[in-house]
Amino acid sequence: MALSLAEFNRVVTEHGPTLYRMAYRMVGDQHEAEDLVQEAYRSAWKSRKTFRPGGGERAWMASILRRRVADHWRRPRPPTILAGEKSLEVGYAGDDPLRDEFTDEMQGALAHLPEDLRETLLLVVVAELTHQEAADLLEIPLGTVLSRVSRARKRLREYLMATGSTK
């Protein structure tokens, strides 16, 4: 059964902030995260006929976002601006919706985690999927999800303690 426009809008409103937090933690850049969430919405709308009611809206959206992030990492990167060159991008510093919730230190610590641990942790903690939903999404056993989340938390704690980033 396809999602109606009203149902789709409800899914976007209800799960959008979580998807943004997940994308931001995966790519570490506010603008890229916003773009990835928009791409995920576009993909979800195009595939709304394949949505299975009762299958978990958040898990469905997280799986779509995860594929968009994977596509993002496969794309070639634009050239880096060297010191002394001026950026052509003109913008303003927007409010970071996560400024009170996450720190630069935490983002740096997340970047030090292996991809499998980081992704699993983000699905459970940031995307707020159940451990079983994360296992289904990643196509791995539940025990592996539990182990990865535990190891990721332990490594984050160790990294933050070693760098003196804990409060």
Buried (B, 14 or more C-beta within 10 A) or exposed (E): EEBEEEBBEEBBEEBBEBBBBBBBBBBBEBEBBBBBBEBBBEBBEEEBEEBEEEEBBBBBBBBBBBEBBEEBEEEEEEEEEEEEEEEEEEEEEEEEEBEEEBBEBBBBBBEEBEEBBBBBBBBBBBBBBBBEBBBBBBEBEEEBBBBBBEBBBEBBEEBBEEEEBEE
